[in-house]
Amino acid sequence: MRLGVIYPQQKAGADVLLCGLAARLEADGLRLAGTVQSNPARADGGRCDMDLRVLGGGPGIRISQSLGPGSRGCRLDLSALEGAVEEVRARMTPDTDLVIINKFGKHEAEGRGFRPLIADALALGLPVLTAANALNRFAFDSFAADLAETVPADPDRLQAWIDGVLGDQRIAV
């Protein structure tokens, strides 16, 4: 059972890093499940949108909602996030090489979102890689107990962790 976590220093640092990593691993022929996030700028100058790409051939899902320029409320679309969880669950099999979850965020810190799926993946013996920011680090550490390995937010170090986790299971292409 392997659980890797990156603690990025920059706000969207994990998103860019995990998107690039997933693209490389898919090109290498690895069977991935999970999500990666991109944050496209909005034409109206408002806060960026939040889009998930479900790995393993799944759909793109917008998980942000536009609440208007004066809004200060949460812009996460919880229904869309839960839909993404179910899309990942449908694609996660015992043959999955690696599960990437874009973020252990506030929703996961509260026990929802991808948190149960992470536990299910680990119970199946699948390695999981995720990211947590400073606000959710305590909740992640409490959830993971001593199972998590901190992986530096660096492409080469992430690849080395994945190579170590997969060992001989890595698909030769």
Beta strands, then each sheet from edge to edge (+ up, - down):
strand 1: 3-6
strand 2: 32-38
strand 3: 51-54
strand 4: 60-62
strand 5: 98-101
strand 6: 128-131
strand 7: 148-150
sheet 1: 4+ 3- 2+ 5+ 6+ 1+ 7+
end
